[in-house]
Amino acid sequence: MPEPMLLPLQRTLAALVLEPEGEATAFEGLAPGHRRALDRWRERLGTYRELARLSLVEPLEDMFPVLRALLETEGAWEGAVDAFLGARCLSSPHYRDIAPTFLGWLVESRWGQDRWPFLAELAHFELLEAVVARLPDQEPPPVDGREPLRAARIVLDPTAQVIAYAHAVHRAQVDAPAPPRETTCLLAFRDAEGEARILELTEATAALLVQAQAGTLGEVVDRLGIPDFPAVETLLRDLVDRGAIAGFALPA
Amino acid sequence: MGRGGFSGVGVGLRRSHLERVAALPGHGVPFWETCPENVIGEGGRNHRLARAVLERDAVLTHGLSLSVGGFDAWDEDYLGGLRAFLLETGTPWHSEHLCFTSVDGSSLHELLPLPFTREAVAHTVARVKELQARLPVPLILENITYYAELGQGEMDEAAFITEVLEGADSGWLLDINNVYVNALNFGFDPREWLARMPLDRVVQMHIAGHRTFGDLTLDTHGAEVADPVIELMQWALARLGRPVPVLLERDNHIPDLEVLLAERGRIQEAYDAVLAVPGRARA
């Protein structure tokens, strides 16, 4: 019975694709016949490395154009990609999960964030619209009405997210990719047509949207010192119309 | 008609065409092929459009990531979603690639070749049988393009594919372009290669474009189907003598829907031409 070699051969090809120095993969641990066969195909195995890395990097380039521009300017993009692929954290069978996995790796590894403290926030923002656009559809949550009464709580649409960044990542662009330090609040949601939308919020509005999901509008408006309730009503009605707020719930 | 009522030339359903296809019930495409990984667990506008098309039209499903020849445990979430999706679409079979795509929990998102060894045959047959027992429709396997042999083979590719198909008693998704590209890259005659194969197992065919870079031809799915590939499809259909469904794949440099439909029409004409001649269908 020959020694099982299928898994070692698969691991060899995976290392060739994923490891930063994959081109130099030595075929150690394999039977001499397999080593010789792989040596014979070394150039074409290099093609596998190129093709596989291309298909893994493409979704990153598509999803993170600003982050890529920043790191390319600093000569660090390839290093980021190498470190990400070498971390071997891509486990999902879904191609769409490559970019979110990169964000998760950035947050966990803190790669590059001593130098660029906004990196994970920038990646999160660049991913936000695409993720909200394809969140699984859910049944609308139960509400008591669409009118923002003082005694009611806000019920956000299941796709809506209130996000606060320490940097103005929404203003970063390919030709000016480093965002300034500035508290930034955004509301991301999907409209009635199913399209993703992102609105910039004041800090007070963001606080209202977060806190009035747990407490009543009246309590939260008083706590935040917002004097103009009619203006709050107008804002909330607009967000209902846009699809960010599902409605309002009254105490049981 | 082919098995499951599917015949003619279908098209891969692409995201950029969803809006137009959903609004175009008289598109003339006999069936679409969709990749479950692109639909399961999604929501939003594109998802709604895709669902509307899949509910209205005939569909075959084609997966990318089961890693049939790999060692990783099945992704139970994915398998659960896949089972439900296959039942929802009413597909008569589900196709996957005869390859591996993940190792030690890392998804490589690339169709990587298995070594042509008895160990790989036995391992893959066992895995395919497991999947066949867990999916609600038959699993059929597609021959892939490969650019290098993974280690020292104990047989050639034709024998490897045949042994897996027969060992697992599986149907074959014959990718004509992959045969043609492999023939170019490894210097063999694709007709002689096909003549050795168990063509009675062919359930469906794929056809696509390729591109040559220097001395290597890549299966890009990013160009029109070359005439010799269409001729090889006709040769295979004639040899089969039955109208298995053929799917036009286009995954890169995706043209406007009208351009793709015109190409589909060209391939459909070639398909009809060979199957309309009874003598030729038995050549």
Boltz contact constraints between the chains, C-beta under 6 A:
constraints:
  - contact:
      token1: [A, 6]
      token2: [B, 119]
      max_distance: 6.0
  - contact:
      token1: [A, 6]
      token2: [B, 120]
      max_distance: 6.0
  - contact:
      token1: [A, 6]
      token2: [B, 123]
      max_distance: 6.0
  - contact:
      token1: [A, 7]
      token2: [B, 71]
      max_distance: 6.0
  - contact:
      token1: [A, 9]
      token2: [B, 115]
      max_distance: 6.0
  - contact:
      token1: [A, 9]
      token2: [B, 150]
      max_distance: 6.0
  - contact:
      token1: [A, 9]
      token2: [B, 151]
      max_distance: 6.0
  - contact:
      token1: [A, 10]
      token2: [B, 100]
      max_distance: 6.0
  - contact:
      token1: [A, 10]
      token2: [B, 103]
      max_distance: 6.0
  - contact:
      token1: [A, 11]
      token2: [B, 103]
      max_distance: 6.0
  - contact:
      token1: [A, 13]
      token2: [B, 112]
      max_distance: 6.0
  - contact:
      token1: [A, 14]
      token2: [B, 103]
      max_distance: 6.0
  - contact:
      token1: [A, 17]
      token2: [B, 108]
      max_distance: 6.0
  - contact:
      token1: [A, 33]
      token2: [B, 152]
      max_distance: 6.0
  - contact:
      token1: [A, 34]
      token2: [B, 151]
      max_distance: 6.0
  - contact:
      token1: [A, 34]
      token2: [B, 152]
      max_distance: 6.0
  - contact:
      token1: [A, 37]
      token2: [B, 151]
      max_distance: 6.0
  - contact:
      token1: [A, 37]
      token2: [B, 152]
      max_distance: 6.0
  - contact:
      token1: [A, 41]
      token2: [B, 148]
      max_distance: 6.0
  - contact:
      token1: [A, 44]
      token2: [B, 147]
      max_distance: 6.0
  - contact:
      token1: [A, 44]
      token2: [B, 148]
      max_distance: 6.0
  - contact:
      token1: [A, 45]
      token2: [B, 148]
      max_distance: 6.0
  - contact:
      token1: [A, 47]
      token2: [B, 147]
      max_distance: 6.0
  - contact:
      token1: [A, 52]
      token2: [B, 108]
      max_distance: 6.0
  - contact:
      token1: [A, 52]
      token2: [B, 110]
      max_distance: 6.0
  - contact:
      token1: [A, 55]
      token2: [B, 109]
      max_distance: 6.0
  - contact:
      token1: [A, 55]
      token2: [B, 110]
      max_distance: 6.0
  - contact:
      token1: [A, 88]
      token2: [B, 106]
      max_distance: 6.0
  - contact:
      token1: [A, 90]
      token2: [B, 106]
      max_distance: 6.0
  - contact:
      token1: [A, 90]
      token2: [B, 107]
      max_distance: 6.0
  - contact:
      token1: [A, 91]
      token2: [B, 105]
      max_distance: 6.0
  - contact:
      token1: [A, 91]
      token2: [B, 107]
      max_distance: 6.0
  - contact:
      token1: [A, 93]
      token2: [B, 65]
      max_distance: 6.0
  - contact:
      token1: [A, 93]
      token2: [B, 75]
      max_distance: 6.0
  - contact:
      token1: [A, 93]
      token2: [B, 78]
      max_distance: 6.0
  - contact:
      token1: [A, 94]
      token2: [B, 37]
      max_distance: 6.0
  - contact:
      token1: [A, 95]
      token2: [B, 109]
      max_distance: 6.0
  - contact:
      token1: [A, 133]
      token2: [B, 44]
      max_distance: 6.0
  - contact:
      token1: [A, 134]
      token2: [B, 42]
      max_distance: 6.0
  - contact:
      token1: [A, 134]
      token2: [B, 43]
      max_distance: 6.0
  - contact:
      token1: [A, 134]
      token2: [B, 44]
      max_distance: 6.0
  - contact:
      token1: [A, 135]
      token2: [B, 43]
      max_distance: 6.0
  - contact:
      token1: [A, 136]
      token2: [B, 41]
      max_distance: 6.0
  - contact:
      token1: [A, 136]
      token2: [B, 43]
      max_distance: 6.0
  - contact:
      token1: [A, 137]
      token2: [B, 43]
      max_distance: 6.0
  - contact:
      token1: [A, 193]
      token2: [B, 45]
      max_distance: 6.0
  - contact:
      token1: [A, 194]
      token2: [B, 44]
      max_distance: 6.0
  - contact:
      token1: [A, 194]
      token2: [B, 45]
      max_distance: 6.0
  - contact:
      token1: [A, 194]
      token2: [B, 48]
      max_distance: 6.0
  - contact:
      token1: [A, 195]
      token2: [B, 45]
      max_distance: 6.0
